[in-house]
Amino acid sequence: MGGHPRNVVFLTCDAFGVLPPIAKLNPKQAAYHFISGYTAKVAGTEMGVTEPKATFSACFGAPFMPMHPSVYGELLSEKIDEHNASCWMLNTGWIAGGFGKSDRIKIKWTRALLNAALDGSLNDSPMRVDERFGFKVPINCNGVPSEILDVKGTWKNPRDYDNAAESLVSLFKENFEMFSEDGDSSLINAGPISLVSEPDNS
């Protein structure tokens, strides 16, 4: 009745300081992150929470999903592809070291990024590919300091960022194991990868 959206936006709050303020996902990545439903419980929105804690809720609403999450993930991927919609993951959490080491991303920057995504101007921005997550990250956006779009560069110690990023990748992989039997390989491969070599036990 209302037509199809030109943009799909996932809202997350990353307490680790790893995810960029905004990222563009391809259809399979959209399905993966929709199924994962990653965010953080934060004080003021969750009873008994005094500091952010990573959490995963399939399709960002697991208790209300009567079918297996992979069904909804695949359907979303197909619709995004069919109607050539753009999918964005908007992070309202922390960068520059994560929770306790920096402030949350400023609301005015989040608004500027969202507006640029919705009006289509962000599609024309040059982008880089995140080495772990594989999604595209804008290099610049009007009204947003370019340096915050390069999250690793906001950390004082790049090695600390790598450690935090590897921890978050591990959480994603561990959470997605429960869906891997029902997801095809292209969906699983749309998830983040570790850049740390596995130990050779041979």
C-alpha positions in Angstrom: 0.0 0.0 0.0 2.7 2.4 0.9 5.4 1.4 -1.6 8.9 0.2 -0.8 11.5 2.1 1.3 14.6 3.6 -0.4 16.5 3.2 2.9 16.6 0.6 5.7 18.2 1.7 8.9 19.4 -0.5 11.8 20.0 1.3 15.0 22.7 0.0 17.3 24.7 1.2 20.3 28.2 -0.1 20.3 29.9 0.1 23.7 33.2 -1.3 22.5 34.1 1.7 20.4 34.6 -0.5 17.3 31.7 0.1 14.9 31.7 3.3 12.9 29.0 5.9 13.4 27.4 4.7 10.1 28.0 1.9 7.7 26.4 0.8 4.5 25.5 -2.9 4.2 25.0 -5.0 1.1 21.9 -7.3 1.1 23.6 -10.3 2.7 25.3 -8.2 5.3 21.9 -6.7 6.1 20.5 -10.1 6.6 23.4 -11.1 8.9 23.2 -8.0 11.1 19.4 -8.2 11.2 19.6 -11.8 12.4 22.3 -10.8 14.9 20.5 -7.8 16.3 23.6 -6.5 18.1 23.4 -3.5 20.5 24.3 -2.7 24.1 22.1 -2.5 27.2 22.7 1.0 28.7 22.0 2.6 32.0 18.7 4.6 31.9 17.0 2.2 29.4 17.5 -1.1 31.2 16.7 -1.7 34.9 19.7 -2.8 36.9 22.3 -1.8 34.2 25.0 0.5 35.5 27.4 0.2 32.5 26.8 -0.9 28.9 26.7 -4.6 28.2 26.8 -6.2 24.7 23.6 -8.0 23.8 22.1 -9.8 20.8 18.4 -10.0 20.0 17.6 -11.7 16.7 15.8 -9.4 14.3 16.1 -6.7 17.0 13.0 -8.3 18.6 13.6 -12.0 19.2 10.6 -12.6 21.7 8.1 -11.4 19.0 9.3 -13.5 16.1 7.2 -16.7 15.6 9.4 -18.1 12.8 13.1 -18.8 12.7 15.2 -15.6 12.4 16.8 -16.8 9.2 13.4 -16.7 7.4 13.1 -12.9 8.2 16.8 -12.3 7.4 16.6 -13.9 4.0 13.3 -12.1 3.2 14.9 -8.8 4.1 17.9 -9.5 2.0 15.7 -10.4 -1.0 13.6 -7.2 -0.7 16.6 -4.9 -0.4 18.1 -6.5 -3.5 14.8 -6.5 -5.4 14.0 -2.9 -4.8 17.6 -1.6 -4.8 17.2 -0.1 -1.3 20.2 1.1 0.7 20.8 -0.4 4.1 22.6 1.5 6.9 23.7 0.6 10.3 23.7 3.7 12.5 25.8 3.5 15.7 24.8 5.9 18.5 27.3 4.4 20.9 31.0 5.2 21.6 34.2 5.5 19.6 37.6 6.8 20.7 38.2 4.0 23.1 34.7 2.8 23.9 32.6 3.2 27.1 34.4 4.8 30.0 37.2 6.3 27.8 35.2 8.7 25.6 31.8 10.3 25.2 29.0 8.9 23.1 28.8 10.0 19.6 27.2 13.5 19.5 23.5 13.5 18.6 24.0 16.3 16.0 26.5 14.0 14.2 24.1 11.1 14.2 21.4 13.3 12.9 23.6 14.6 10.1 24.6 11.1 9.1 21.0 9.9 9.1 19.8 12.8 7.1 22.6 12.3 4.5 21.6 8.6 4.3 17.9 9.4 3.8 18.4 12.2 1.3 20.7 10.0 -0.8 23.8 12.3 -0.6 25.7 9.7 1.5 25.5 7.2 -1.4 27.7 9.6 -3.4 30.3 9.9 -0.7 33.6 8.0 -1.2 33.8 5.0 1.0 36.3 2.5 2.4 35.7 -1.1 3.2 36.1 -2.1 6.9 38.7 -4.8 7.0 36.9 -7.0 9.6 33.2 -6.3 9.0 33.4 -5.9 5.2 30.8 -3.1 5.1 31.4 0.3 3.6 32.1 3.3 5.7 31.8 6.9 4.4 35.0 8.9 4.4 33.2 12.2 4.9 29.8 13.7 5.5 28.7 17.3 5.7 28.3 18.4 9.4 30.4 15.5 10.7 34.1 15.6 11.6 35.9 13.3 9.1 38.1 11.9 11.8 35.3 10.2 13.7 34.4 8.2 10.6 37.8 6.4 10.9 37.1 4.8 14.2 40.5 3.1 14.6 42.1 6.5 14.1 40.2 7.9 17.1 41.9 5.5 19.5 45.1 6.6 21.2 46.6 3.1 20.8 45.7 1.3 17.5 46.6 -2.1 19.1 44.0 -1.5 21.8 41.4 -0.9 19.0 42.5 -4.2 17.3 42.0 -6.1 20.6 38.6 -4.6 21.1 37.6 -5.3 17.5 38.7 -8.9 17.7 36.7 -9.3 20.9 33.6 -7.9 19.2 34.1 -10.2 16.2 34.3 -13.2 18.5 31.0 -12.2 20.2 29.3 -12.0 16.7 30.7 -15.4 15.7 29.7 -17.0 19.0 26.2 -15.6 18.8 25.7 -16.6 15.1 26.6 -20.3 15.8 22.9 -20.9 16.7 21.8 -19.8 13.3 24.6 -21.3 11.2 22.8 -24.6 10.5 19.9 -22.8 8.9 21.8 -20.1 7.1 23.5 -20.6 3.7 27.3 -20.1 3.4 26.8 -16.7 1.7 24.9 -15.4 4.7 27.5 -16.8 7.2 30.3 -15.3 5.0 28.7 -11.9 5.3 29.6 -11.7 8.9 32.8 -10.3 10.4 36.2 -12.0 10.1 39.0 -12.3 12.6 42.4 -10.9 11.4 44.2 -12.9 14.0 45.6 -16.2 12.6 44.3 -19.3 14.2 47.0 -21.3 16.1 48.5 -24.3 14.2 48.0 -27.3 16.5 49.3 -29.8 13.9 
